[in-house]
Amino acid sequence: MRLGTKKTLLVTGGEGLDELSITTTSKVIEINGDDQLIYTISPEDVGLKRGTLEEIQVRSPHESAMLIKKILKAEANDSATGIVTFNAAAALYTTNKVQSIQQGVEQVKHAIESGVVYRHYQSLQKEKQQYA
């Protein structure tokens, strides 16, 4: 299979989400060079607590933006923070920034909790205003 990448994860959350799920197991097809591995992964496998779908559902773009901002500020509920952490960790893994998704989870948690992620968001907002 040629995707133009060295490592790729194709994922489906157990409840049908098009991303790694915080509420159940997710199916993963990992393509690494010529190797293909199929497995399931759960939040607990990588050190995250299982969450609820209700805590990550929003009803409008405004609610979505507010929840994202809370995640970036380390003020969101565990389910919302967990799903973002899980999927960001998978991105770090696919780009070989970490050796495992679990290691990525640790890095992402630290970046959110220490304020690094929110400070970066703020700097992007300031830069955006300069060009508006």
Contacts in CASP RR format, 6 or more apart in sequence:
PFRMAT RR
TARGET T0000
AUTHOR 0000-0000-0000
METHOD contacts of the structure
MODEL  1
MRLGTKKTLLVTGGEGLDELSITTTSKVIEINGDDQLIYTISPEDVGLKR
GTLEEIQVRSPHESAMLIKKILKAEANDSATGIVTFNAAAALYTTNKVQS
IQQGVEQVKHAIESGVVYRHYQSLQKEKQQYA
1 31 0 8 1.000
1 36 0 8 1.000
3 31 0 8 1.000
5 31 0 8 1.000
5 94 0 8 1.000
6 32 0 8 1.000
6 33 0 8 1.000
6 96 0 8 1.000
7 30 0 8 1.000
7 31 0 8 1.000
7 32 0 8 1.000
7 33 0 8 1.000
7 93 0 8 1.000
7 94 0 8 1.000
7 95 0 8 1.000
7 96 0 8 1.000
8 30 0 8 1.000
8 31 0 8 1.000
8 32 0 8 1.000
8 94 0 8 1.000
9 28 0 8 1.000
9 29 0 8 1.000
9 30 0 8 1.000
9 31 0 8 1.000
9 90 0 8 1.000
9 93 0 8 1.000
9 94 0 8 1.000
10 28 0 8 1.000
10 29 0 8 1.000
10 31 0 8 1.000
11 18 0 8 1.000
11 19 0 8 1.000
11 20 0 8 1.000
11 26 0 8 1.000
11 27 0 8 1.000
11 28 0 8 1.000
11 29 0 8 1.000
11 90 0 8 1.000
12 18 0 8 1.000
12 26 0 8 1.000
12 27 0 8 1.000
13 19 0 8 1.000
13 20 0 8 1.000
13 21 0 8 1.000
13 24 0 8 1.000
13 25 0 8 1.000
13 26 0 8 1.000
13 27 0 8 1.000
14 21 0 8 1.000
14 24 0 8 1.000
14 25 0 8 1.000
14 26 0 8 1.000
14 27 0 8 1.000
15 21 0 8 1.000
15 23 0 8 1.000
15 24 0 8 1.000
15 53 0 8 1.000
17 26 0 8 1.000
19 26 0 8 1.000
19 83 0 8 1.000
19 87 0 8 1.000
20 26 0 8 1.000
20 28 0 8 1.000
20 41 0 8 1.000
20 83 0 8 1.000
20 86 0 8 1.000
20 87 0 8 1.000
20 90 0 8 1.000
21 43 0 8 1.000
21 83 0 8 1.000
21 86 0 8 1.000
22 43 0 8 1.000
22 48 0 8 1.000
22 50 0 8 1.000
22 51 0 8 1.000
22 56 0 8 1.000
22 79 0 8 1.000
22 82 0 8 1.000
22 83 0 8 1.000
22 86 0 8 1.000
23 50 0 8 1.000
23 51 0 8 1.000
23 52 0 8 1.000
23 53 0 8 1.000
23 79 0 8 1.000
24 42 0 8 1.000
24 50 0 8 1.000
25 40 0 8 1.000
25 41 0 8 1.000
25 42 0 8 1.000
26 40 0 8 1.000
26 41 0 8 1.000
26 42 0 8 1.000
27 38 0 8 1.000
27 39 0 8 1.000
27 40 0 8 1.000
28 37 0 8 1.000
28 38 0 8 1.000
28 39 0 8 1.000
28 40 0 8 1.000
28 41 0 8 1.000
29 36 0 8 1.000
29 37 0 8 1.000
29 38 0 8 1.000
30 36 0 8 1.000
30 37 0 8 1.000
30 38 0 8 1.000
30 39 0 8 1.000
41 101 0 8 1.000
42 50 0 8 1.000
43 49 0 8 1.000
43 50 0 8 1.000
43 51 0 8 1.000
43 82 0 8 1.000
43 86 0 8 1.000
44 50 0 8 1.000
45 102 0 8 1.000
46 86 0 8 1.000
46 89 0 8 1.000
46 100 0 8 1.000
46 101 0 8 1.000
46 102 0 8 1.000
46 104 0 8 1.000
46 105 0 8 1.000
47 102 0 8 1.000
47 105 0 8 1.000
48 82 0 8 1.000
48 85 0 8 1.000
48 86 0 8 1.000
48 105 0 8 1.000
49 78 0 8 1.000
49 82 0 8 1.000
51 78 0 8 1.000
51 79 0 8 1.000
51 82 0 8 1.000
52 79 0 8 1.000
53 79 0 8 1.000
55 77 0 8 1.000
55 78 0 8 1.000
55 79 0 8 1.000
55 80 0 8 1.000
56 67 0 8 1.000
56 79 0 8 1.000
56 80 0 8 1.000
56 83 0 8 1.000
58 64 0 8 1.000
58 67 0 8 1.000
67 76 0 8 1.000
67 80 0 8 1.000
69 121 0 8 1.000
70 76 0 8 1.000
70 80 0 8 1.000
71 80 0 8 1.000
71 81 0 8 1.000
71 84 0 8 1.000
71 112 0 8 1.000
72 112 0 8 1.000
72 117 0 8 1.000
72 118 0 8 1.000
72 121 0 8 1.000
73 115 0 8 1.000
73 118 0 8 1.000
74 81 0 8 1.000
74 112 0 8 1.000
74 113 0 8 1.000
74 115 0 8 1.000
74 118 0 8 1.000
81 112 0 8 1.000
84 108 0 8 1.000
85 105 0 8 1.000
85 108 0 8 1.000
85 109 0 8 1.000
85 112 0 8 1.000
86 101 0 8 1.000
86 105 0 8 1.000
88 104 0 8 1.000
88 108 0 8 1.000
89 98 0 8 1.000
89 101 0 8 1.000
89 102 0 8 1.000
89 103 0 8 1.000
89 104 0 8 1.000
89 105 0 8 1.000
89 107 0 8 1.000
89 108 0 8 1.000
90 101 0 8 1.000
92 98 0 8 1.000
92 104 0 8 1.000
92 107 0 8 1.000
92 108 0 8 1.000
93 99 0 8 1.000
93 100 0 8 1.000
93 101 0 8 1.000
93 103 0 8 1.000
93 104 0 8 1.000
97 104 0 8 1.000
97 107 0 8 1.000
98 104 0 8 1.000
98 107 0 8 1.000
110 116 0 8 1.000
111 117 0 8 1.000
112 118 0 8 1.000
END
